[in-house]
Amino acid sequence: MYDLIVIGGGPAGTSAAITAVRDGARVLLLERGRFPRHKVCGEFVSSESLDLLAALLDGARAALLHDAVRIPQARLFLDGRVLETVIQPPAASIARLNLDAALWDSAASAGVDARQQTAVRSISGSGPFRLATSAGDLEARAVINASGRWSNLNAAENGTRREKWLGLKAHFAEASPTSSVDLYFFDGGYCGVQPVEVEGGRSESRVNACAMVRAEVASTLAEALAQHPELRERSRHWRPLSEPVSTSPLIFRDPQSERDGVLMAGDAAGFVDPFVGDGISLALRSGTLAARCLLRFLRSEFSLHEAAQDYRKSYEQQLAPVFRASSKIRRTLVLPRVLRTPLLFLLENTPAITQYLMSKTR
Ligand SMILES: Cc1cc2nc3c(=O)[nH]c(=O)nc-3n(C[C@H](O)[C@H](O)[C@H](O)COP(=O)(O)OP(=O)(O)OC[C@H]3O[C@@H](n4cnc5c(N)ncnc54)[C@H](O)[C@@H]3O)c2cc1C
């Protein structure tokens, strides 16, 4: 019987596992895939969670954060305009290839029983819990579901939606990229481009290009890059440095932080619009928060029900507002052009409003 089983070895699962094991809990972390691996992601890590990330990584992996490319500026390319805004303090650009592996290794070295290639098939019970996995049945007093936004465990929530969005990503060689996250918006999607480095990679400078597009607009990254005139021109001289990766459909729904006594963290709780670049931060923060709430149950200060309630309340206060703000902004950016143009004019001429909107997505 484990104190805690965490399902999913991404930023949410590893942060939960590290937090709990450091407090003395007996923690099992299960991941169906293997690290390192590329993942569809803009790889923009917002400054709000850099201290938390530094605290989670063990000393041997600290250089990943220390040496990361910094992103002090964002540029929005939309309707022939360029909207620039300062990112203060600067964000970090960290390849998921390295970030997820570093968090996984930090969990293992902190004492978590961390098992890859072990898929959870189902969860039963209401505390203690029994998990049916590809490696047999396992039991725990508490469970955190951090299995991401597209897992067999969250299938009922994903359901069938009318809009189908895809995520596509690859790394390319580009001479002297600007230190900014450049977001190219077009009808039916957008593509983010920013400089990134890969540990042990070639010395030439590279960019990550990551697009979110409607399925009827593009099904490959090359098609997505061709949707925006300035991006098409910029990418003409790029040379691929990684194979393109794509995701299953992206579904937006209201966040849900708990289900049948199981705490939900990261994308499993809710998927935030990727263009705000806050998914990793929310995953780290919700994973840590979920573990902290459960620790009070594991120390017998709370019942499981009280711990779940505490998490639900904290999630609603601290994290849910980000979802509401970012979906409002996304809806504005996809407004018909006639309504969007005056808004863009306002933003272009009033940087304080852009800064305010950015702060609402943090
Ligand atoms: C197009 C796009 C661009 C994005 N860009 C950014 C960005 O620039 N910045 C940012 O902060 N965020 C970005 N995001 C969001 C970010 O990638 C996610 O929010 C983040 O990965 C969430 O972390 P997580 O740990 O919740 O989930 P994940 O990282 O998805 O981890 C979940 C893990 O659970 C495992 N798993 C699933 N099912 C099971 C099972 N049954 N048993 C065991 N293991 C299982 C999976 O293999 C996976 O490793 C982007 C997302 C998309 C789609």
The ligand as a Tripos MOL2 file, in Angstrom:
@<TRIPOS>MOLECULE
LIG
   53    58     1     0     0
SMALL
NO_CHARGES

@<TRIPOS>ATOM
      1 C1          0.1370   23.3310  -29.1830 C.3       1 LIG1
      2 C2          0.4980   23.4740  -27.7340 C.ar      1 LIG1
      3 C3          1.4310   24.4370  -27.3230 C.ar      1 LIG1
      4 C4          1.7370   24.5940  -25.9730 C.ar      1 LIG1
      5 N1          2.6640   25.5230  -25.6110 N.ar      1 LIG1
      6 C5          2.9300   25.7390  -24.3020 C.ar      1 LIG1
      7 C6          3.9180   26.6840  -23.8940 C.ar      1 LIG1
      8 O1          4.6110   27.3050  -24.7060 O.2       1 LIG1
      9 N2          4.1050   26.8860  -22.5600 N.ar      1 LIG1
     10 C7          3.3760   26.2100  -21.6200 C.ar      1 LIG1
     11 O2          3.5650   26.4630  -20.4290 O.2       1 LIG1
     12 N3          2.4810   25.2660  -21.9650 N.ar      1 LIG1
     13 C8          2.2470   25.0120  -23.2840 C.ar      1 LIG1
     14 N4          1.3610   24.0350  -23.6470 N.ar      1 LIG1
     15 C9          0.6670   23.2860  -22.5870 C.3       1 LIG1
     16 C10         1.5840   22.2910  -21.8940 C.3       1 LIG1
     17 O3          2.2070   21.4460  -22.8360 O.3       1 LIG1
     18 C11         0.7550   21.4590  -20.9220 C.3       1 LIG1
     19 O4         -0.0870   22.3120  -20.1850 O.3       1 LIG1
     20 C12         1.6490   20.6530  -19.9620 C.3       1 LIG1
     21 O5          2.3740   19.6730  -20.6480 O.3       1 LIG1
     22 C13         0.7690   19.9730  -18.9200 C.3       1 LIG1
     23 O6          1.5400   19.1140  -18.1290 O.3       1 LIG1
     24 P1          0.8630   17.8290  -17.4590 P.3       1 LIG1
     25 O7          1.8980   17.2500  -16.5860 O.co2     1 LIG1
     26 O8         -0.4570   18.1650  -16.9170 O.co2     1 LIG1
     27 O9          0.5560   16.8640  -18.6970 O.3       1 LIG1
     28 P2          1.5570   16.1230  -19.6820 P.3       1 LIG1
     29 O10         2.8080   16.8910  -19.8340 O.co2     1 LIG1
     30 O11         0.7440   15.8260  -20.8870 O.co2     1 LIG1
     31 O12         1.9070   14.7670  -18.9230 O.3       1 LIG1
     32 C14         0.9580   13.7570  -18.7500 C.3       1 LIG1
     33 C15         1.6700   12.4200  -18.7560 C.3       1 LIG1
     34 O13         0.7580   11.4100  -18.3870 O.3       1 LIG1
     35 C16         1.0510   10.2390  -19.1110 C.3       1 LIG1
     36 N5         -0.1500    9.3930  -19.1160 N.ar      1 LIG1
     37 C17        -1.3190    9.5990  -19.7750 C.ar      1 LIG1
     38 N6         -2.1950    8.6060  -19.5180 N.ar      1 LIG1
     39 C18        -1.5740    7.7560  -18.6810 C.ar      1 LIG1
     40 C19        -1.9590    6.5300  -18.0630 C.ar      1 LIG1
     41 N7         -3.1690    6.0030  -18.2440 N.pl3     1 LIG1
     42 N8         -1.0700    5.8910  -17.2620 N.ar      1 LIG1
     43 C20         0.1880    6.4260  -17.0530 C.ar      1 LIG1
     44 N9          0.6080    7.5680  -17.6150 N.ar      1 LIG1
     45 C21        -0.2560    8.2270  -18.4230 C.ar      1 LIG1
     46 C22         1.4320   10.7690  -20.4890 C.3       1 LIG1
     47 O14         2.2240    9.8480  -21.2060 O.3       1 LIG1
     48 C23         2.1930   12.0490  -20.1430 C.3       1 LIG1
     49 O15         3.5920   11.8480  -20.0760 O.3       1 LIG1
     50 C24         1.0850   23.7980  -25.0030 C.ar      1 LIG1
     51 C25         0.1930   22.8040  -25.4050 C.ar      1 LIG1
     52 C26        -0.0910   22.6210  -26.7510 C.ar      1 LIG1
     53 C27        -1.0380   21.5430  -27.1640 C.3       1 LIG1
@<TRIPOS>BOND
     1     1     2 1
     2     2     3 ar
     3     2    52 ar
     4     3     4 ar
     5     4     5 ar
     6     4    50 ar
     7     5     6 ar
     8     6     7 ar
     9     6    13 1
    10     7     8 2
    11     7     9 ar
    12     9    10 ar
    13    10    11 2
    14    10    12 ar
    15    12    13 ar
    16    13    14 ar
    17    14    15 1
    18    14    50 ar
    19    15    16 1
    20    16    17 1
    21    16    18 1
    22    18    19 1
    23    18    20 1
    24    20    21 1
    25    20    22 1
    26    22    23 1
    27    23    24 1
    28    24    25 2
    29    24    26 1
    30    24    27 1
    31    27    28 1
    32    28    29 2
    33    28    30 1
    34    28    31 1
    35    31    32 1
    36    32    33 1
    37    33    34 1
    38    33    48 1
    39    34    35 1
    40    35    36 1
    41    35    46 1
    42    36    37 ar
    43    36    45 ar
    44    37    38 ar
    45    38    39 ar
    46    39    40 ar
    47    39    45 ar
    48    40    41 1
    49    40    42 ar
    50    42    43 ar
    51    43    44 ar
    52    44    45 ar
    53    46    47 1
    54    46    48 1
    55    48    49 1
    56    50    51 ar
    57    51    52 ar
    58    52    53 1
@<TRIPOS>SUBSTRUCTURE
     1 LIG1         1 GROUP 0 **** ****
